[in-house]
């Protein structure tokens, strides 16, 4: 009989210990609104309609990537619930959708909302609510301001870094150039222009004309005619896809053949170059930080094989010549990486902490030598680029991987 007592005592001690352990384990799980044992709610805002609708495929690619993640068991056992709304690239609509995502859908964070004016419209709101506005799909320099906006972080190399790189190239190779600039009249266009002028430094007088256009204009043809009339021999084209294609076409139509620099947000072969005509795009210079899906040199690369397998299974109708599809694939991996790093601490604060602690991360699809790095004082995950030149039906990389130093 006494032996029985001992056994029971040992068993109850074991049960008490197990209960204590499970309490400790559950105590370690921390959630904010939008996260639980079973799901992580992610908000997203994209221009599925309107003047920037060419970028809508980014949201579709991300949605497909999270379906892949879910099919493979989710992130630390939790499924991603990806809620994506259309704002037609209209800032008042962005504000409406952000409020809906935060206050009605109760998402953990908003990921990859697209465009500089739309994100500018919600930046203060997101920061006052302390909801991450993570890896925004715009290269404006202002997303790297952890002191004033600790809840907002960019992703791609910023516009000023990119345009400084073009300016340095012009100074080195075309020191007597007469430069014409066309830019979208908003924060996005002005940010590129500022970086370009910073890059030219004392030589800003090389710019003979700065012409702006409104996103509401149906065509920019008249602006191109005006630029040609200045006699400029270098053209910096700061436009979104629809207008970039128009500019390339119009240049050819009127026989203006300057050395043409095209901002990389419009370097997609599928949505810009092909519609504008390959023959019209020869020798345009742009820059890139991820693999060009149309470049045969990546055909047997592990990253490209993985990308194609992903699309075959989860997004078969994707236009594989559209660089935005690769962009969406790369940045979706970035979010998965951050959420994985959060473990069972899925608070908004920890999401930002992990996002600000990325070291030499290389998602599949980045160009060799380009890595993602962040810190508590540097919210610019990517800051390297390689120059590319359009030849035949493809972009060709040339020169080294470069980084532009943003500064006065």
ZAZA-636451 format. One record per residue (C-alpha): residue number from 1; residue in three letters; x, y, z. Coordinates in nm, 4 decimals. Example, Ala and Ser with C-alpha at 12.3 -4.5 7.8 and 13.67 -1.06 7.14 Angstrom:
% residues 2
num	residu	c1	c2	c3
1	ALA	1.2300	-0.4500	0.7800
2	SER	1.3670	-0.1060	0.7140
***
This chain:
% residues 408
num	residu	c1	c2	c3
1	UNK	0.0000	0.0000	0.0000
2	UNK	0.2654	0.2599	0.0897
3	UNK	0.4271	0.1982	-0.2488
4	UNK	0.1015	0.3105	-0.4126
5	UNK	0.1112	0.6395	-0.2226
6	UNK	0.4618	0.7082	-0.3441
7	UNK	0.3600	0.6459	-0.7037
8	UNK	0.0593	0.8763	-0.6786
9	UNK	0.2723	1.1430	-0.5161
10	UNK	0.5258	1.1214	-0.7971
11	UNK	0.2476	1.1385	-1.0555
12	UNK	0.0824	1.4445	-0.9030
13	UNK	0.4230	1.6145	-0.8772
14	UNK	0.4759	1.5396	-1.2474
15	UNK	0.1327	1.6830	-1.3293
16	UNK	0.2032	1.9969	-1.1283
17	UNK	0.5359	2.0321	-1.3115
18	UNK	0.3725	1.9787	-1.6518
19	UNK	0.1070	2.2370	-1.5705
20	UNK	0.3726	2.4819	-1.4587
21	UNK	0.5701	2.4241	-1.7782
22	UNK	0.2666	2.4726	-2.0006
23	UNK	0.1825	2.7927	-1.8145
24	UNK	0.5373	2.9150	-1.8722
25	UNK	0.5127	2.8206	-2.2411
26	UNK	0.1831	3.0019	-2.2876
27	UNK	0.3185	3.2964	-2.0922
28	UNK	0.5947	3.3252	-2.3491
29	UNK	0.3422	3.3665	-2.6291
30	UNK	0.2617	3.7319	-2.6753
31	UNK	0.0054	3.8689	-2.9167
32	UNK	-0.1239	4.2037	-3.0294
33	UNK	-0.4429	4.2551	-3.2270
34	UNK	-0.4177	4.0593	-3.5524
35	UNK	-0.2182	3.7613	-3.4238
36	UNK	-0.3158	3.4405	-3.2460
37	UNK	-0.2119	3.0773	-3.2091
38	UNK	-0.3561	3.0051	-3.5527
39	UNK	-0.3251	3.3141	-3.7731
40	UNK	-0.1417	3.6363	-3.8525
41	UNK	-0.3552	3.9060	-4.0170
42	UNK	-0.1629	4.1194	-4.2666
43	UNK	-0.3117	4.4277	-4.4358
44	UNK	-0.2113	4.5554	-4.7801
45	UNK	-0.3123	4.8467	-5.0057
46	UNK	-0.2450	4.8388	-5.3820
47	UNK	-0.3495	5.0365	-5.6914
48	UNK	-0.5445	4.7565	-5.8609
49	UNK	-0.7133	5.0309	-6.0648
50	UNK	-0.6241	5.3875	-6.1704
51	UNK	-0.3081	5.5428	-6.3204
52	UNK	-0.0621	5.3127	-6.1395
53	UNK	-0.2594	4.9899	-6.1877
54	UNK	0.0393	4.8253	-6.3626
55	UNK	0.1721	4.7732	-6.0085
56	UNK	-0.1333	4.5694	-5.9029
57	UNK	0.0517	4.2484	-5.9920
58	UNK	0.2764	4.3098	-5.6891
59	UNK	-0.0197	4.2551	-5.4550
60	UNK	-0.1297	3.9491	-5.6542
61	UNK	0.2203	3.7985	-5.6331
62	UNK	0.2375	3.8593	-5.2574
63	UNK	-0.1052	3.7035	-5.2084
64	UNK	0.0137	3.3973	-5.4065
65	UNK	0.3328	3.3764	-5.1974
66	UNK	0.1374	3.3730	-4.8713
67	UNK	-0.0863	3.0986	-5.0136
68	UNK	0.2343	2.9006	-5.0727
69	UNK	0.3473	2.9673	-4.7125
70	UNK	0.0073	2.8532	-4.5807
71	UNK	0.0111	2.5385	-4.7938
72	UNK	0.3497	2.4559	-4.6420
73	UNK	0.2220	2.4897	-4.2846
74	UNK	0.2327	2.8663	-4.2272
75	UNK	0.4848	3.0613	-4.0206
76	UNK	0.5670	2.8956	-3.6879
77	UNK	0.2402	2.7049	-3.7350
78	UNK	0.0277	3.0152	-3.8026
79	UNK	-0.1523	3.0831	-4.1299
80	UNK	-0.1225	3.4214	-4.3005
81	UNK	-0.4542	3.5967	-4.3559
82	UNK	-0.3640	3.8507	-4.6279
83	UNK	-0.6240	4.1263	-4.6732
84	UNK	-0.5539	4.3474	-4.9746
85	UNK	-0.7578	4.6534	-5.0827
86	UNK	-0.7545	4.8800	-5.3874
87	UNK	-0.6897	5.2531	-5.3395
88	UNK	-0.6529	5.3416	-5.7133
89	UNK	-0.3315	5.5325	-5.6165
90	UNK	-0.5539	5.7982	-5.4581
91	UNK	-0.4300	5.9195	-5.1145
92	UNK	-0.7802	5.9932	-4.9673
93	UNK	-0.8805	5.6375	-5.0609
94	UNK	-0.5574	5.5045	-4.9029
95	UNK	-0.6515	5.6739	-4.5747
96	UNK	-0.9954	5.5105	-4.5887
97	UNK	-0.8481	5.1634	-4.6569
98	UNK	-0.5813	5.1972	-4.3870
99	UNK	-0.8462	5.2860	-4.1281
100	UNK	-1.0561	4.9911	-4.2396
101	UNK	-0.7609	4.7509	-4.2094
102	UNK	-0.6529	4.8796	-3.8677
103	UNK	-0.9910	4.9505	-3.7056
104	UNK	-1.2330	4.7002	-3.8679
105	UNK	-1.0179	4.4137	-3.9941
106	UNK	-0.7818	4.4555	-3.6983
107	UNK	-0.4635	4.3549	-3.8795
108	UNK	-0.1320	4.3132	-3.6988
109	UNK	0.0403	4.5386	-3.9528
110	UNK	0.0112	4.6936	-4.2993
111	UNK	0.2667	4.5528	-4.5413
112	UNK	0.3783	4.6949	-4.8775
113	UNK	0.1187	4.9674	-4.9286
114	UNK	0.2215	5.1127	-5.2652
115	UNK	0.3220	5.4602	-5.3770
116	UNK	0.4789	5.7683	-5.2224
117	UNK	0.1697	5.9973	-5.2068
118	UNK	-0.0541	5.7143	-5.0705
119	UNK	0.1968	5.6191	-4.7986
120	UNK	0.2611	5.9836	-4.7097
121	UNK	-0.1131	6.0189	-4.6487
122	UNK	-0.1194	5.7394	-4.3866
123	UNK	0.2257	5.7709	-4.2270
124	UNK	0.1189	5.9906	-3.9311
125	UNK	-0.1933	5.7796	-3.8718
126	UNK	0.0025	5.4523	-3.8664
127	UNK	0.2604	5.5955	-3.6291
128	UNK	0.0016	5.7446	-3.3940
129	UNK	-0.1726	5.4042	-3.3830
130	UNK	0.1651	5.2300	-3.3393
131	UNK	0.0850	4.9862	-3.6183
132	UNK	0.3785	4.8822	-3.8402
133	UNK	0.3741	5.0332	-4.1907
134	UNK	0.6246	4.7778	-4.3063
135	UNK	0.8372	4.7494	-4.6224
136	UNK	0.6345	5.0133	-4.8075
137	UNK	0.6426	4.9765	-5.1874
138	UNK	0.8062	5.3106	-5.2626
139	UNK	1.1673	5.4201	-5.2575
140	UNK	1.1118	5.7619	-5.1029
141	UNK	1.4001	5.8543	-4.8742
142	UNK	1.1704	5.9660	-4.5940
143	UNK	1.0749	5.6092	-4.4949
144	UNK	1.4163	5.5857	-4.3310
145	UNK	1.3413	5.8104	-4.0336
146	UNK	1.3267	5.5833	-3.7260
147	UNK	1.3517	5.8742	-3.4841
148	UNK	1.0349	6.0512	-3.6034
149	UNK	0.8500	5.7579	-3.7606
150	UNK	0.9536	5.4407	-3.5744
151	UNK	0.6607	5.2418	-3.7222
152	UNK	0.7387	5.3058	-4.0917
153	UNK	1.0054	5.1229	-4.2917
154	UNK	1.0899	5.1112	-4.6627
155	UNK	1.2275	4.8182	-4.8601
156	UNK	1.3850	4.9011	-5.1965
157	UNK	1.6957	5.1177	-5.2507
158	UNK	1.5684	5.4714	-5.2073
159	UNK	1.5150	5.7134	-5.4933
160	UNK	1.7932	5.9479	-5.3871
161	UNK	2.0490	5.6653	-5.3775
162	UNK	1.9397	5.5634	-5.7269
163	UNK	1.9507	5.9094	-5.8810
164	UNK	2.2864	5.9899	-5.7161
165	UNK	2.4251	5.6828	-5.8952
166	UNK	2.2958	5.8136	-6.2324
167	UNK	2.4345	6.1617	-6.1625
168	UNK	2.7792	6.0191	-6.0795
169	UNK	2.7738	5.8173	-6.4021
170	UNK	2.6871	6.1282	-6.6081
171	UNK	2.9562	6.3395	-6.4399
172	UNK	3.2169	6.0728	-6.5106
173	UNK	3.1172	5.9764	-6.8650
174	UNK	2.9359	6.2832	-7.0032
175	UNK	3.0775	6.5864	-6.8196
176	UNK	2.9449	6.8328	-7.0802
177	UNK	2.5929	6.6933	-7.0978
178	UNK	2.2821	6.9092	-7.1316
179	UNK	2.0247	6.7324	-6.9184
180	UNK	1.6442	6.7379	-6.9472
181	UNK	1.4429	6.6035	-6.6522
182	UNK	1.0793	6.4924	-6.6622
183	UNK	0.9299	6.4116	-6.3227
184	UNK	0.5949	6.3285	-6.1653
185	UNK	0.4789	6.6322	-5.9671
186	UNK	0.4561	6.4694	-5.6235
187	UNK	0.6786	6.3460	-5.3408
188	UNK	0.8025	6.0540	-5.5494
189	UNK	0.9167	6.2701	-5.8439
190	UNK	1.0655	6.5417	-5.6239
191	UNK	1.2620	6.2888	-5.4183
192	UNK	1.4321	6.1524	-5.7304
193	UNK	1.5018	6.5069	-5.8494
194	UNK	1.6573	6.6058	-5.5151
195	UNK	1.8899	6.3034	-5.5185
196	UNK	1.9879	6.3783	-5.8779
197	UNK	2.0770	6.7379	-5.7940
198	UNK	2.2689	6.6258	-5.4839
199	UNK	2.4607	6.3841	-5.7059
200	UNK	2.5469	6.6562	-5.9588
201	UNK	2.6606	6.8816	-5.6733
202	UNK	2.8189	7.2004	-5.8107
203	UNK	2.7231	7.0933	-6.1640
204	UNK	2.3440	7.1282	-6.1367
205	UNK	2.3645	7.3866	-6.4150
206	UNK	2.3970	7.0859	-6.6494
207	UNK	2.0191	7.0549	-6.6097
208	UNK	1.8739	7.2735	-6.8859
209	UNK	1.5081	7.1975	-6.8129
210	UNK	1.2993	7.0456	-6.5308
211	UNK	0.9531	6.9574	-6.6549
212	UNK	0.6813	6.8148	-6.4287
213	UNK	0.3559	6.6351	-6.5165
214	UNK	0.0472	6.5504	-6.3133
215	UNK	-0.0539	6.1886	-6.2576
216	UNK	-0.4050	6.2862	-6.3768
217	UNK	-0.2810	6.3827	-6.7270
218	UNK	-0.3836	6.1279	-6.9914
219	UNK	-0.0590	6.1703	-7.1872
220	UNK	0.2820	6.3341	-7.1477
221	UNK	0.3491	6.3726	-7.5229
222	UNK	0.3486	6.7542	-7.5150
223	UNK	0.6100	6.7528	-7.2349
224	UNK	0.8415	6.5322	-7.4428
225	UNK	0.8117	6.7691	-7.7422
226	UNK	0.9026	7.0588	-7.5117
227	UNK	1.2066	6.8742	-7.3722
228	UNK	1.3392	6.7926	-7.7191
229	UNK	1.3202	7.1616	-7.8146
230	UNK	1.5794	7.2487	-7.5465
231	UNK	1.8515	7.0604	-7.7373
232	UNK	1.9226	6.8378	-7.4339
233	UNK	2.1353	6.5308	-7.5064
234	UNK	2.0687	6.3474	-7.1759
235	UNK	1.7168	6.2663	-7.0544
236	UNK	1.6343	6.1603	-6.6972
237	UNK	1.2884	6.0030	-6.7089
238	UNK	1.1256	6.0018	-6.3607
239	UNK	0.7888	5.8447	-6.4410
240	UNK	0.5616	5.5574	-6.3374
241	UNK	0.5020	5.2713	-6.5903
242	UNK	0.2149	5.4131	-6.7979
243	UNK	0.3981	5.7436	-6.8570
244	UNK	0.7386	5.5779	-6.8979
245	UNK	0.6032	5.3742	-7.1910
246	UNK	0.4514	5.6914	-7.3430
247	UNK	0.7837	5.8785	-7.3109
248	UNK	0.9865	5.6017	-7.4789
249	UNK	0.7335	5.5833	-7.7645
250	UNK	0.7122	5.9603	-7.8125
251	UNK	1.0926	6.0016	-7.8148
252	UNK	1.1102	5.7576	-8.1057
253	UNK	0.8173	5.9210	-8.2834
254	UNK	0.9783	6.2669	-8.2859
255	UNK	1.3322	6.1379	-8.3429
256	UNK	1.4772	6.2617	-8.0111
257	UNK	1.7667	6.0351	-7.9172
258	UNK	1.9251	6.1576	-7.5943
259	UNK	2.1149	5.9286	-7.3570
260	UNK	1.8065	5.8079	-7.1705
261	UNK	1.8051	5.7262	-6.7953
262	UNK	1.4872	5.5562	-6.6743
263	UNK	1.4083	5.5231	-6.3019
264	UNK	1.4042	5.1577	-6.2005
265	UNK	1.0433	5.1654	-6.0777
266	UNK	0.9577	5.1630	-6.4503
267	UNK	1.2264	4.9261	-6.5799
268	UNK	0.9837	4.6361	-6.6254
269	UNK	1.0085	4.4772	-6.9693
270	UNK	0.6538	4.3394	-6.9450
271	UNK	0.4698	4.6537	-6.8375
272	UNK	0.6876	4.9289	-6.9919
273	UNK	0.9511	4.8287	-7.2482
274	UNK	0.7497	4.5790	-7.4510
275	UNK	0.4412	4.8046	-7.4809
276	UNK	0.6705	5.0956	-7.5818
277	UNK	0.8461	4.8790	-7.8429
278	UNK	1.1837	4.7070	-7.8003
279	UNK	1.3268	4.9003	-8.0969
280	UNK	1.2427	5.2296	-7.9209
281	UNK	1.4135	5.1331	-7.5954
282	UNK	1.7652	5.0493	-7.7157
283	UNK	2.0504	5.1730	-7.4919
284	UNK	1.8237	5.3105	-7.2171
285	UNK	2.0116	5.2980	-6.8853
286	UNK	1.8417	5.2022	-6.5588
287	UNK	1.9405	5.0090	-6.2468
288	UNK	1.8421	4.6886	-6.0752
289	UNK	1.8857	4.5018	-5.7488
290	UNK	1.6915	4.1835	-5.8239
291	UNK	1.7135	3.9339	-6.1082
292	UNK	1.5499	4.0217	-6.4378
293	UNK	1.3220	3.7256	-6.5175
294	UNK	1.3796	3.7740	-6.8931
295	UNK	1.7597	3.7515	-6.8620
296	UNK	1.8743	3.4124	-6.9973
297	UNK	2.1832	3.4129	-6.7731
298	UNK	1.9613	3.3292	-6.4714
299	UNK	1.7775	3.0436	-6.6471
300	UNK	1.9517	2.7680	-6.4477
301	UNK	1.9979	2.9697	-6.1294
302	UNK	1.8465	2.8094	-5.8190
303	UNK	1.6551	3.1284	-5.7329
304	UNK	1.5020	3.1556	-6.0820
305	UNK	1.4067	2.7868	-6.0887
306	UNK	1.2364	2.8324	-5.7489
307	UNK	1.0540	3.1448	-5.8730
308	UNK	0.9220	2.9622	-6.1794
309	UNK	0.8090	2.6633	-5.9711
310	UNK	0.6295	2.9004	-5.7319
311	UNK	0.4491	3.0711	-6.0224
312	UNK	0.3597	2.7384	-6.1901
313	UNK	0.1831	2.6296	-5.8746
314	UNK	0.0424	2.9480	-5.7180
315	UNK	0.0233	3.2200	-5.9859
316	UNK	0.0309	3.0485	-6.3291
317	UNK	-0.1314	3.3435	-6.5088
318	UNK	0.1500	3.5836	-6.4040
319	UNK	0.3317	3.7731	-6.6783
320	UNK	0.6849	3.6402	-6.6207
321	UNK	0.8382	3.9262	-6.8168
322	UNK	0.7034	4.1740	-6.5604
323	UNK	0.9749	4.2700	-6.3115
324	UNK	0.7043	4.3636	-6.0585
325	UNK	0.6281	3.9918	-6.0173
326	UNK	0.9878	3.9264	-5.9095
327	UNK	0.9767	4.2355	-5.6864
328	UNK	0.6644	4.1061	-5.5068
329	UNK	0.8223	3.7626	-5.4636
330	UNK	1.1409	3.9037	-5.3076
331	UNK	0.9705	4.1390	-5.0602
332	UNK	0.7135	3.8744	-4.9536
333	UNK	1.0086	3.6588	-4.8489
334	UNK	1.1330	3.9580	-4.6483
335	UNK	0.8089	3.9736	-4.4488
336	UNK	0.8109	3.5954	-4.3931
337	UNK	1.1685	3.6275	-4.2621
338	UNK	1.0660	3.8976	-4.0118
339	UNK	0.7567	3.7071	-3.8913
340	UNK	0.9613	3.3890	-3.8511
341	UNK	1.2135	3.5841	-3.6409
342	UNK	0.9286	3.7015	-3.4149
343	UNK	0.8735	3.3450	-3.2942
344	UNK	0.5799	3.3428	-3.0504
345	UNK	0.6140	3.7128	-2.9673
346	UNK	0.3804	3.8568	-3.2281
347	UNK	0.3446	4.2040	-3.0866
348	UNK	0.3654	4.5056	-3.3143
349	UNK	0.6647	4.6258	-3.1189
350	UNK	0.8498	4.2990	-3.1735
351	UNK	0.7656	4.3007	-3.5454
352	UNK	0.9426	4.6375	-3.5780
353	UNK	1.2274	4.5192	-3.3539
354	UNK	1.2913	4.2158	-3.5774
355	UNK	1.2512	4.4238	-3.8950
356	UNK	1.5201	4.6582	-3.7617
357	UNK	1.7585	4.3704	-3.6912
358	UNK	1.8167	4.2043	-4.0301
359	UNK	2.1749	4.0998	-4.1005
360	UNK	2.3053	4.0101	-4.4491
361	UNK	1.9777	3.8470	-4.5460
362	UNK	1.9564	3.7288	-4.9081
363	UNK	1.6036	3.6449	-5.0221
364	UNK	1.5929	3.4377	-5.3410
365	UNK	1.5910	3.6646	-5.6465
366	UNK	1.8272	3.9437	-5.5363
367	UNK	2.1312	4.0037	-5.7587
368	UNK	2.4525	3.8379	-5.6356
369	UNK	2.6312	4.0592	-5.3832
370	UNK	2.3196	4.2509	-5.2773
371	UNK	2.2009	4.1915	-4.9207
372	UNK	1.9343	4.3164	-4.6821
373	UNK	2.0612	4.4940	-4.3705
374	UNK	1.8807	4.7053	-4.1116
375	UNK	1.9450	4.8446	-3.7647
376	UNK	1.7585	5.0500	-3.5067
377	UNK	1.9018	5.3653	-3.6654
378	UNK	1.8908	5.2570	-4.0311
379	UNK	1.5511	5.1677	-4.1762
380	UNK	1.6785	5.1237	-4.5354
381	UNK	1.6855	4.7462	-4.5967
382	UNK	1.8412	4.7708	-4.9445
383	UNK	2.0927	5.0328	-5.0549
384	UNK	2.2875	4.8774	-5.3439
385	UNK	2.2192	4.8803	-5.7180
386	UNK	2.3758	4.7719	-6.0440
387	UNK	2.3475	4.9734	-6.3639
388	UNK	2.1733	4.8029	-6.6567
389	UNK	2.1477	4.8917	-7.0278
390	UNK	1.8731	4.7779	-7.2639
391	UNK	2.0015	4.5745	-7.5613
392	UNK	1.7887	4.3767	-7.8070
393	UNK	1.5032	4.2480	-7.5908
394	UNK	1.6831	4.2384	-7.2553
395	UNK	1.8598	4.4404	-6.9899
396	UNK	2.2354	4.3821	-6.9628
397	UNK	2.4135	4.4507	-6.6345
398	UNK	2.7357	4.6502	-6.6464
399	UNK	2.9869	4.7824	-6.3970
400	UNK	3.0074	4.7047	-6.0250
401	UNK	2.7367	4.6811	-5.7591
402	UNK	2.7145	5.0453	-5.6445
403	UNK	2.5813	5.2294	-5.3432
404	UNK	2.4908	5.5973	-5.3479
405	UNK	2.5681	5.8066	-5.0446
406	UNK	2.2734	6.0277	-4.9658
407	UNK	2.3923	6.3665	-4.8569
408	UNK	2.3980	6.7348	-4.9413
***
